[in-house]
């Protein structure tokens, strides 16, 4: 039975909704880079808040059509698939450039602005997913069943993951260009390089293992996708819930109310 002389417990914090469900432990491996990202983010409400779904859908469709077409044309023009260097290095570079076209179109003409790193990562993932869907359909024409199945399983952990980093890189470059200070000039290029490196390493393992498709997929997922996923999670704040994914980490911290607990009443005489 509760003591009526003591105040009732405080109401739950709005941040408590983030703790519901399954969460991995919070990480803080790259606080230095995260501290560079925070000053670049816009914490106030912006018009882009009203067009999240529109931008993501348009990005996905553009990448599934325009970007894949540009990529196929470029790869055919330089015969990228005819050599090991072309498959390992040339194709990733050309594909990331092609997907970058869709990324820039949404950033400049649909959203007008990318307010924080999480918008950028989601846009990059949507564009990577659109590219992956069409690429899988094209690849499936005449391919053995095992290759089709492995690609269907692996695609969600390939382009969407790599392009989340590319999206963050574009966000950083645009923020720096607009005059928001607080980060070194190389930061945006670092994120783009991470995405491109993941793509190159994935292709390298596939080429190295040749016909051993299942082993290639498993090794790629363990060596490339899992570390990149944890790295991305840490860059995005180290802990988040998809219900508030589009809030920047600084917004989430600011939303936590400061509760002043009243002192307990004096003991009865």
Secondary structure, 3 states (H helix, E strand, C coil): CCCCCCCCCCCCCHHHHHHCCCCCCCCCCCHHHHHHHHCCCCCCCCHHHHHHHHHHHHHHHHHHHHHHHHHHHHHHHCCHHHCHHHHHHHHHHHHHHHHHHHHHHHHHHHCCCCCCHHHHHHHHHHHHHHHHHHHHHHHHCCCCHHHHHHHHHHHCCCHHHHHHHHHHHHHHHHHHHCCCCCCCCCHHHHHHHHHHHHHHHHHHHHHHHCCCHHHHHHHHHHHHHHHHHHHHHHHCCCCCCHHHCCCCHHHHHHHCCCCCCCCCCCCCC
